[in-house]
Amino acid sequence: MSKLTRRQSLMAMGAGMATLSRGTAARDDVLRAATAFDESNVHWNTLEGADHVWYHILNVDRDRKVVDILFKFAANEKVFLHRHHADYSTFIIQGELRLYDDQGELTEIRPTASFVQKDAGGAPHTEGGGDEDCIAWFSNVGTDGVIYEILGPNGETAGTLGFADFEALWNALPQPVQPTLTT
């Protein structure tokens, strides 16, 4: 038998009480609220022309060639067609990330808590949130050049976002929330 953490126990108790008092739908609401990602310290930014997606740069490390970003994808929407030019990892924090091929066909669903590592390259695709906004951590590694190639309707390069672009955006933003150390 596995042990529950204090948080899991409290969530289960709250869900149980809600179920008893108001039924299964209430339990689902309690569980959703108890496990929701707290965005109160996240400063979401936008890029002109990039509809349905917001970003929050967590770190840019020139020496290690790493760019860590939170992306928020709007529910039931898609971002621009693009290709990855850096190896990357993703971790889905909230919702689900839906990936679509260049014809708009759904090819993959990454649910909350899924982790994926991919090599640079791959087929052009779009992505977006599922039935709720999706928040995903992307760690782009191994290049100080182009990270994302934005493609036009005929597959032509419409623009790029590279290491230098993210570094400039990072330097222009307020510093992210840092832990408070006590001694």
SVG drawing of the C-alpha trace seen along z (x, -y; Angstrom):
<svg xmlns="http://www.w3.org/2000/svg" viewBox="-26 -46 56 48">
<polyline fill="none" stroke="black" stroke-width="0.4" points="0.0,0.0 1.5,-3.4 1.5,-6.4 -0.3,-9.6 1.3,-13.0 -0.4,-15.5 -1.6,-17.4 -3.0,-14.3 -4.8,-13.3 -6.3,-16.8 -7.4,-16.7 -9.0,-13.3 -10.8,-14.4 -12.1,-17.6 -13.2,-15.6 -14.9,-13.1 -16.8,-15.7 -17.8,-17.5 -19.0,-14.2 -21.1,-13.5 -22.6,-16.9 -23.1,-17.7 -22.3,-14.7 -19.6,-13.7 -19.4,-17.0 -18.6,-18.8 -15.8,-16.3 -14.3,-17.0 -14.4,-20.8 -12.6,-20.3 -9.9,-18.2 -9.4,-20.6 -9.1,-23.5 -6.7,-21.7 -4.4,-20.7 -4.5,-24.0 -1.2,-25.7 -0.9,-29.0 0.0,-31.6 0.0,-34.5 3.8,-35.0 4.0,-34.4 4.3,-37.5 2.9,-36.3 4.3,-38.1 3.2,-38.1 4.9,-38.5 3.3,-40.5 1.6,-38.2 1.8,-35.2 -1.9,-34.6 -3.1,-32.1 0.2,-31.7 1.9,-33.6 5.4,-33.1 7.4,-33.5 11.2,-33.1 12.6,-31.2 16.3,-31.2 18.7,-31.9 22.1,-30.3 24.6,-31.2 27.4,-28.9 25.2,-25.9 23.2,-26.9 19.8,-26.5 16.6,-28.5 13.9,-27.5 10.4,-28.9 6.9,-28.5 4.3,-28.6 0.6,-29.1 -1.5,-27.8 -5.1,-29.0 -7.8,-26.4 -9.0,-24.9 -6.7,-27.2 -3.5,-26.6 -0.3,-28.6 1.6,-29.2 3.1,-26.5 6.7,-25.9 9.7,-23.6 12.1,-23.1 15.8,-23.7 17.0,-22.8 16.8,-19.6 14.0,-20.2 12.2,-18.7 8.6,-19.5 6.7,-19.0 3.0,-19.7 2.0,-21.5 -1.7,-22.2 -4.2,-20.9 -3.1,-19.1 -0.9,-20.1 -2.3,-19.0 0.0,-18.7 -1.2,-18.9 0.6,-18.2 1.0,-20.7 -2.4,-19.7 -4.1,-20.5 -4.7,-16.8 -4.3,-16.0 -1.2,-13.8 -0.4,-13.8 -1.9,-14.7 0.4,-15.3 -1.6,-15.3 -0.8,-17.0 2.4,-15.6 3.7,-14.1 7.4,-14.6 8.8,-14.4 12.4,-14.8 12.8,-15.4 15.7,-16.0 15.9,-19.1 14.2,-18.9 11.1,-16.9 8.1,-17.7 6.5,-21.1 3.5,-21.3 1.2,-23.5 0.2,-23.0 -2.3,-24.4 -4.3,-23.8 -7.0,-21.2 -10.3,-22.0 -8.5,-24.3 -5.5,-26.5 -2.3,-24.4 0.8,-25.5 4.0,-23.7 7.7,-24.1 10.0,-23.9 13.7,-23.5 15.6,-24.2 19.2,-23.0 22.3,-22.7 22.2,-25.7 23.0,-29.4 21.4,-29.9 17.8,-29.4 15.4,-27.7 12.1,-28.0 11.5,-28.5 8.1,-30.0 6.6,-28.8 4.1,-30.5 1.1,-28.8 3.2,-27.2 6.0,-26.0 8.3,-28.9 10.3,-30.5 8.3,-33.5 10.6,-34.2 12.8,-32.7 13.2,-33.0 16.7,-32.2 18.9,-32.2 19.8,-35.9 16.1,-36.8 15.3,-35.0 18.3,-36.5 17.2,-40.0 13.7,-39.3 15.0,-37.9 17.2,-40.9 14.2,-43.3 11.9,-41.5 11.6,-41.9 13.6,-39.2 11.5,-36.2 10.4,-35.4 13.2,-33.8 13.2,-31.8 13.6,-33.5 16.5,-32.0 16.3,-32.0 19.1,-31.1"/>
</svg>
